[in-house]
Amino acid sequence: MTINTVQAEIVFRDDAQAAALFGQYNRNLKEIEKAFSAKILARGEIVRIQGEPDEVERVRALFEKLLTLIDKNHCPSAADVRYLIDQVKAGVGVQDVLSDVVRITHWGEEIRAKTVGQHRYVQAVRDSDVVFAIGPAGTGKTYLAVAQAIDYLKREKVKRIILTRPAVEAGEELGFLPGDILAKVSPYLRPLYDAMFDMIPSSEFEKLTEYGRIEMAPLAFMRGRTLNNSFVILDEAQNTTSTQMKMFLTRLGFNSKVIITGDITQVDLEDRVSGLISVQDVLCNIDGISFVYLDKSDVVRHPLVARIIEAYEQHEKPRSDARR
């Protein structure tokens, strides 16, 4: 039985475009060749793809997406190529995902959504006043929220940023920690600090904090407040109780955005009753509120992180099924 083979051709605009796509030492091209059974022949500014029709079409689509990024002045990294390969194989649309710049760091690096899930998250923040981002570590929940908060502040769409987390990770109460309130809460807010210092220099952060344009506080300090003209981020929300979640959400004021992030598989509460889990049933059908679910395909840390998450999911699945 003969295999039906076809050929497609990609013509680059010039050598520079070809070099950007192939990557240093042709690493991108090698990654693509490993991922697909189609034969790829590169000759100068022309690439020919040969193989079975479906496989040739996937590779052609991948090349077209990479060229779109290059035409928008984004040089694809090895991580970009691996991600796009996975998405093309899964048949997921990826147009404009990697070319949507959220913010530029103070040293000039572009911050952008790197997965379809992250792109959906960024769009939800633009379209809704309250957004829940739920997913495992490494999916960019906190980082993208902080990037958008800084963008809103810089463009004067809000007057201040408020960052908060429940302080329960170490089983300690804030009163037992040394120092003033900022010193007490700082260890719990470290991931938010880390993201913030990528966006703006530390000197600017200190000045904005001094002037009240950026505020960091434990969740308990939100009670009784009305947060107008603010971009508010509640991080690690899986460690809120239902009462705390209700209290926090009812702080929403005029011209404000609220982003709630968390991983419902990492609940540290003693009774395991998380406000982030229950709120999905309470608020799922309210206009202006968006729920975005991220998974291991949205992990943008080291490639091993996605495999670690998958391994834990497989390990815990039998016990989860047994409890049903």
LODOSE-809095 format. One record per atom (N, C-alpha, C): residue in three letters; x, y, z. Coordinates in steps of 0.1 Angstrom, whole numbers, plus 5000, padded with zeros to 4 digits. Example, Ala and Ser with C-alpha at 12.3 -4.5 7.8 and 13.67 -1.06 7.14 Angstrom:
BEGIN
ALA513249435078 ALA512349555078 ALA513249675078 SER512849785071 SER513749895071 SER512950005079 
***
This chain:
BEGIN
MET500849885000 MET500050005000 MET500950135000 THR500750214990 THR501550334989 THR501050444998 ILE501950525004 ILE501550635012 ILE501450755004 ASN500250825005 ASN500050944997 ASN500951065003 THR501851114996 THR502751225001 THR502551344992 VAL502651464999 VAL502551584992 VAL503651674996 GLN503751794990 GLN504851884993 GLN504252024994 ALA504752105004 ALA504452245005 ALA505752325005 GLU505652445002 GLU506852535001 GLU506652665009 ILE507652695016 ILE507652825024 ILE508752905018 VAL508453035014 VAL509453125008 VAL509653235018 PHE510853255023 PHE511153365032 PHE511353495025 ARG511153595032 ARG511353735026 ARG512853765024 ASP513653715033 ASP515053735032 ASP515853645041 ASP517153655041 ASP517953565050 ASP517653595065 ALA517453725068 ALA517253755082 ALA515953685087 GLN514953685079 GLN513653625084 GLN513853465086 ALA514653405076 ALA514953265078 ALA515753235090 ALA516753325093 ALA517653305104 ALA516853315117 ALA515953405118 ALA515153425130 ALA514253305132 LEU513653245122 LEU512853125123 LEU513653005127 PHE514752985120 PHE515552865123 PHE516252865137 GLY516552985142 GLY517152995155 GLY518652975155 GLN519353005166 GLN520752995167 GLN521152845165 TYR522052825156 TYR522552685152 TYR521352595148 ASN520352665142 ASN519252585136 ASN518452515147 ARG518552565160 ARG517852485171 ARG516352475169 ASN515752585164 ASN514252585162 ASN513952485151 LEU514652485140 LEU514452385129 LEU514552245134 LYS515652215142 LYS515852085148 LYS514652045157 GLU514152135164 GLU513052105173 GLU511752065165 ILE511552135154 ILE510452105145 ILE510651975139 GLU511851945134 GLU512051815127 GLU511851695137 LYS512251715149 LYS511951605159 LYS510551585162 ALA509751685161 ALA508351685165 ALA507351625154 PHE507851625142 PHE506951585131 PHE507651485122 SER506851395115 SER507351295106 SER507651355093 ALA507151475089 ALA507351525076 ALA508851565074 LYS509351555062 LYS510651585059 LYS510751735056 ILE511751805062 ILE511951945060 ILE513251975053 LEU513252035041 LEU514452065033 LEU514652215033 ALA515652265039 ALA515952405039 ALA517052435029 ARG516752525020 ARG517752575010 ARG517652725009 GLY518552795015 GLY518552935015 GLY517252995020 GLU516553065011 GLU515353135015 GLU514053055012 ILE514252925009 ILE513152835006 ILE513152715015 VAL512052675020 VAL511852555028 VAL510752465021 ARG511152345019 ARG510152245013 ARG509852145024 ILE508552115025 ILE507952025035 ILE507351905027 GLN507851785030 GLN507351665023 GLN506851565033 GLY505751505030 GLY505151395038 GLY503751375036 GLU503051305046 GLU501651285045 GLU500851415046 PRO499751435039 PRO499051555038 PRO498751625052 ASP498251555062 ASP497951615075 ASP499251665082 GLU500351585081 GLU501551625087 GLU502151745080 VAL502151755067 VAL502651865060 VAL501851995063 GLU500551975064 GLU499752095068 GLU500052145082 ARG500252055091 ARG500652105105 ARG501952185105 VAL502952125098 VAL504252195097 VAL504152325090 ARG503352325079 ARG503152455072 ARG502552555081 ALA501452515088 ALA500752605097 ALA501752665108 LEU502552575113 LEU503552615123 LEU504452715118 PHE505052695106 PHE505952795100 PHE505152925098 GLU503952925094 GLU503253055091 GLU503053125105 LYS502753055116 LYS502653125128 LYS503953185133 LEU505053115131 LEU506353165135 LEU506653285127 LEU506353285114 LEU506653405106 LEU505753525110 THR504553495114 THR503753605119 THR504353675131 LEU504953595140 LEU505653645152 LEU506753735148 ILE507553675138 ILE508753745134 ILE508453885127 ASP507353885119 ASP506854005113 ASP506454105123 LYS506054065135 LYS505654155146 LYS506854185155 ASN508054165150 ASN509354195157 ASN509554115170 HIS509053985170 HIS509253895181 HIS510053775176 CYS511253765180 CYS512153655176 CYS511753525184 PRO511253425178 PRO510753305186 PRO511853235194 SER511653215206 SER512553135214 SER512252985213 ALA513152905218 ALA512952765218 ALA511652725225 ALA511352795236 ALA510152775244 ALA508852805235 ASP508952915228 ASP507852955219 ASP507652845209 VAL508652795203 VAL508552685193 VAL507952565199 ARG508452525210 ARG507852405217 ARG506352415220 TYR506052535225 TYR504652565228 TYR503752555215 LEU504252625204 LEU503452625192 LEU503352485186 ILE504352405187 ILE504352265182 ILE503152195190 ASP503152205203 ASP502052135211 ASP500652185206 GLN500552315204 GLN499252375201 GLN498852325187 VAL499752325177 VAL499452285164 VAL499052135164 LYS499752055171 LYS499451915172 LYS498051895178 ALA497751975188 ALA496451965194 ALA495252025186 GLY495652095176 GLY494652165168 GLY494052285174 VAL494852345183 VAL494352465190 VAL494752595182 GLY493852685181 GLY494252815174 GLY495252895182 VAL496252945175 VAL497253025183 VAL497553165177 GLN496653205168 GLN496853335161 GLN496853445171 ASP497853535170 ASP497953655179 ASP498253625193 VAL498353505198 VAL498653475212 VAL499953535216 LEU501053495210 LEU502353535214 LEU502653685210 SER501853745201 SER502153875197 SER501453985205 ASP500653945215 ASP499954035223 ASP500754075235 VAL501454195234 VAL502254245245 VAL501454305256 VAL501654255268 VAL500954315280 VAL501654435286 ARG502954415287 ARG503754525293 ARG505254505290 ILE506054605291 ILE507454595288 ILE508154625302 THR509054535306 THR509754555318 THR510654675318 HIS511154715329 HIS511954835330 HIS513354815323 TRP513754685320 TRP514954665312 TRP514654635298 GLY513354645293 GLY513054635279 GLY512554505274 GLU512354405283 GLU511854275279 GLU510254285278 GLU509754225267 GLU508354225265 GLU507654115273 ILE506654155280 ILE505854055288 ILE504554035279 ARG504353905276 ARG503253865267 ARG502653735272 ALA501353715268 ALA500753585270 ALA501553485261 LYS501853375267 LYS502653275260 LYS501853145257 THR500653135261 THR499853025258 THR498453075255 VAL497652985249 VAL496253015246 VAL495453045259 GLY495752975269 GLY495052995282 GLY495453135288 GLN496753165287 GLN497153295292 GLN496553415284 HIS496453395271 HIS495853495262 HIS494353515266 ARG493653405269 ARG492253415274 ARG492253485287 TYR493153465296 TYR493253535309 TYR493453685307 VAL494353725298 VAL494653865296 VAL493353935290 GLN492753865281 GLN491553925275 GLN490453935285 ALA490353835294 ALA489253845305 ALA489453965314 VAL490753995317 VAL491054105326 VAL490654235318 ARG490854245305 ARG490454365298 ARG488954375297 ASP488254265297 ASP486754265294 ASP485954265307 SER486454215318 SER485654205330 SER486254275342 ASP485354315351 ASP485854385363 ASP486354295374 VAL485854165374 VAL486254065384 VAL486753945376 VAL487953895378 VAL488453785371 VAL489053685381 PHE488653555380 PHE489253455388 PHE490153375378 ALA491453365382 ALA492453285374 ALA492853165383 ILE492353045379 ILE492552925387 ILE493452825379 GLY494552785385 GLY495452685378 GLY496652655387 PRO497452565382 PRO498652525389 PRO499752625389 ALA500852595397 ALA501952685397 ALA502652695383 GLY503152805380 GLY503952825368 GLY503052865356 THR501752885358 THR500952925346 THR500853075345 GLY501553155352 GLY501553295350 GLY500453375357 LYS499653315366 LYS498553375372 LYS498853515378 THR499853505387 THR500253625395 THR501053725386 TYR501953665379 TYR502853755371 TYR502053835361 LEU501153775354 LEU500353855344 LEU499453955350 ALA498953915362 ALA498054005370 ALA498854135373 VAL500054115379 VAL500854225383 VAL501254315370 ALA501554245359 ALA501954315347 ALA500754405343 GLN499554355343 GLN498454435339 GLN498154545349 ALA498354515362 ALA498154625372 ALA499054745369 ILE500354715367 ILE501254815364 ILE500954895352 ASP500454825341 ASP500054885329 ASP498854975331 TYR497954935339 TYR496755025342 TYR497155145350 LEU498155125360 LEU498555245368 LEU499355345359 LYS500255295351 LYS501055375342 LYS500255455332 ARG499155395327 ARG498255465318 ARG497155545325 GLU497255545338 GLU496355625347 GLU494955585345 LYS494755455343 LYS493355395342 LYS492855365356 VAL493855355366 VAL493455345380 VAL494455435388 LYS494155465400 LYS494955555408 LYS495955475417 ARG495655345420 ARG496455275429 ARG496355125426 ILE497355055431 ILE497354905430 ILE497354855445 ILE496554755447 ILE496454695460 ILE496754545459 LEU497754495466 LEU498154355465 LEU497854295479 THR497254175479 THR496954115492 THR496953965491 ARG497153895502 ARG497153755503 ARG496753715517 PRO496053595518 PRO495853545531 PRO497153495537 ALA497353525550 ALA498653485556 ALA498453355565 VAL498453245558 VAL498153115565 VAL499253015562 GLU500153035553 GLU501052935548 GLU501852865559 ALA502352935568 ALA503252875578 ALA502552835591 GLY501252865591 GLY500452835603 GLY500752935614 GLU501353055610 GLU501653155620 GLU500653265619 GLU500353335630 GLU499553455629 GLU500553575628 LEU500053685622 LEU500853795619 LEU501453865632 GLY500653855643 GLY501053915655 GLY502353855661 PHE502653725658 PHE503853665663 PHE505053685655 LEU504953755643 LEU506053785635 LEU506653925639 PRO508053935637 PRO508654065642 PRO508354175632 GLY508554305638 GLY508454425629 GLY507154485628 ASP507054595620 ASP505754665618 ASP504954585608 ILE503754635604 ILE502854555596 ILE503454525582 LEU504154615576 LEU504854585563 LEU505854475565 ALA506654475576 ALA507654365578 ALA506954235581 LYS505754245588 LYS505054115591 LYS504554045579 VAL503954135569 VAL503254075558 VAL504154045546 SER505354105546 SER506254095535 SER506653955531 PRO506853855540 PRO507153725536 PRO506053655528 TYR504853685531 TYR503653635525 TYR503453695511 LEU503953815509 LEU503753885496 LEU504953875487 ARG505953795490 ARG507253785483 ARG506953755468 PRO506153665464 PRO505853645450 PRO505353765442 LEU504553845449 LEU504053975443 LEU505154075442 TYR506054085452 TYR507254165451 TYR508054125440 ASP508353995438 ASP509253955427 ASP508653995414 ALA507353975412 ALA506754015399 ALA506854165397 MET506554245408 MET506554385407 MET507954445403 PHE509054385409 PHE510354435406 PHE510854405392 ASP510154315385 ASP510354295371 ASP509754405362 MET508754465368 MET507954565360 MET508554705362 ILE508954735374 ILE509454875377 ILE510754865386 PRO511654965385 PRO512754965394 PRO512354965409 SER513254915417 SER512954915432 SER512755055437 SER513555155432 SER513455295436 SER512055355433 GLU511555315421 GLU510255365418 GLU509155295426 PHE509355165429 PHE508355095437 PHE508355165451 GLU509455195457 GLU509455255470 GLU508755385470 LYS508955465459 LYS508355595458 LYS506755585457 LEU506355485448 LEU504955465446 LEU504255415459 THR505055335467 THR504555275479 THR504355395490 GLU505355475490 GLU505355595499 GLU504255685497 TYR503855705484 TYR502755795480 TYR501455725480 GLY501355595484 GLY500155525484 GLY499555475471 ARG500455485461 ARG499955435447 ARG500055285446 ILE500955225454 ILE501055075456 ILE500855045470 GLU499954955473 GLU499754915487 GLU499754765488 MET500454715498 MET500454565501 MET499954545515 ALA499054455517 ALA498454435530 ALA497854295531 PRO497854235543 PRO497154105545 PRO495654125543 LEU495054015539 LEU493654015535 LEU492754065547 ALA493154035559 ALA492354085571 ALA492154235571 PHE493154305565 PHE493054455565 PHE492154505555 MET491554425546 MET490554475536 MET489254495542 ARG488954445554 ARG487554455560 ARG487154595562 GLY485954635558 GLY485454775561 GLY485854875550 ARG486654835540 ARG487154935530 ARG486254925518 THR486255035510 THR485655035497 THR486755085487 LEU487054995478 LEU488255015469 LEU487855075456 ASN487855215455 ASN487555275443 ASN488855305435 ASN488755315421 ASN489855355413 ASN491055275416 SER490855145417 SER491955055422 SER492054935413 PHE493354885412 PHE493554755406 PHE493954665417 VAL493054565421 VAL493254485433 VAL493554345429 ILE494654285435 ILE494954145433 ILE494954075446 LEU494153965446 LEU494153875457 LEU494853745453 ASP496053725458 ASP496853605454 ASP496653495464 GLU496953365460 GLU496853255468 GLU495453245474 ALA494353265466 ALA493053275472 ALA492453145476 GLN493153035472 GLN492652905477 GLN492652895492 ASN493452985498 ASN493552975513 ASN492653085520 THR491653125513 THR490653205519 THR489453115523 THR488753155533 THR487453095537 THR486353155528 SER485253095529 SER484053155521 SER483753285527 THR483853305540 THR483553435546 THR484553535541 GLN485853505541 GLN486853595537 GLN486653635522 MET486353535514 MET486053565500 MET484953665498 LYS483853635505 LYS482653735504 LYS483053875508 MET483753875520 MET484254005525 MET485054085514 PHE486054005508 PHE486954065499 PHE486154115486 LEU485354035481 LEU484654075468 LEU483754195470 THR483154205482 THR482254315484 THR483054445487 ARG484354445486 ARG485154575488 ARG485154645474 LEU484754585463 LEU484854635450 LEU484154775449 GLY484954875444 GLY484355005443 GLY484255045428 PHE483955175426 PHE483855225412 PHE485155225405 ASN485155205392 ASN486355215383 ASN487455125389 SER487155005393 SER488154915398 SER488154785391 LYS489354715391 LYS489454585387 LYS489954495398 VAL489354375399 VAL489754275409 VAL490154145403 ILE491354105406 ILE491853975400 ILE492153885412 ILE491553765412 ILE491753665422 ILE492453545416 THR493553505422 THR494353395416 THR494453285427 GLY494653165422 GLY494853055432 GLY494852915425 ASP495352825433 ASP495452685428 ASP494652595438 ILE493452545433 ILE492552475443 ILE493152335447 THR494252295441 THR494852175445 THR495852195457 GLN496052325461 GLN497052355471 GLN496452425483 VAL495352375488 VAL494652445499 VAL495352405512 ASP495752515520 ASP496452495532 ASP495552515545 LEU494252535543 LEU493352555554 LEU493152425561 GLU493052435574 GLU492952305582 GLU491752225579 ASP490552295576 ASP489352215573 ASP489252195558 ARG490152245550 ARG490252225536 ARG488952285529 VAL488252365535 VAL487052435529 VAL487452565524 SER487652575511 SER488252695504 SER487152785498 GLY487252915501 GLY486353005495 GLY486553015480 LEU487752985474 LEU487952985460 LEU487152865453 ILE487052755460 ILE486252645455 ILE484752675455 SER484252725466 SER482852745467 SER482352865458 VAL483152965456 VAL482753085449 VAL482453055434 GLN483052945429 GLN482752905415 GLN481352865413 ASP480652805423 ASP479252775422 ASP478352905424 VAL478852985433 VAL478053105437 VAL477953205426 LEU479153235419 LEU479153345410 LEU479353315395 CYS479153185392 CYS479453135379 CYS478653205368 ASN477453255371 ASN476553305360 ASN476353455361 ILE477253525367 ILE477053675369 ILE477853745358 ASP477153835351 ASP477853915341 ASP478854005347 GLY480054025340 GLY481054105346 GLY482054035354 ILE481853905356 ILE482753815364 ILE483153705354 SER484453685353 SER485053585344 SER485853485353 PHE485753355349 PHE486553245355 PHE487453195343 VAL488753195346 VAL489653145336 VAL490453035342 TYR490352915336 TYR491052795341 TYR492252765333 LEU493452755340 LEU494652725333 LEU495052585338 ASP495852525329 ASP496352385333 ASP497752365329 LYS498252245329 LYS499652215327 LYS500152265313 SER499252275304 SER499652315290 SER499952465290 ASP499552535301 ASP499852685302 ASP501152705311 VAL501752605316 VAL502952625324 VAL504052675315 VAL504652785320 VAL505752855312 VAL507052855319 ARG507252775330 ARG508452755336 ARG509252655329 HIS510252595336 HIS511052485330 HIS510152375325 PRO510452315314 PRO509652205308 PRO509352095318 LEU510252075328 LEU509951965338 LEU508751995347 VAL508452125349 VAL507352165358 VAL506052105353 ALA505752115340 ALA504552055334 ALA504551905337 ARG505651835335 ARG505751695337 ARG505551655352 ILE506051745361 ILE505851715375 ILE504451725379 ILE503751835374 ILE502351855376 ILE501551735371 GLU501851685359 GLU501151575354 GLU501351445362 ALA502551425366 ALA502951305375 ALA502151305388 TYR502051425394 TYR501251435407 TYR499751415404 GLU499251465393 GLU497851445389 GLU497551295388 GLN498451225381 GLN498251075379 GLN498351005392 HIS499251045401 HIS499450975414 HIS498250995423 GLU497651115422 GLU496551145431 GLU495251105426 LYS495151075413 LYS493851045407 LYS493250915413 PRO493950805415 PRO493250685422 PRO492650715435 ARG493350795443 ARG492850835457 ARG491550915455 SER491651015445 SER490451095443 SER489251015438 ASP489550915430 ASP488450835425 ASP487850745436 ALA488750705445 ALA488350615456 ALA487350685466 ARG487550815467 ARG486750895476 ARG485350915471 ARG485150895458 ARG483850925452 ARG482750825455 
***
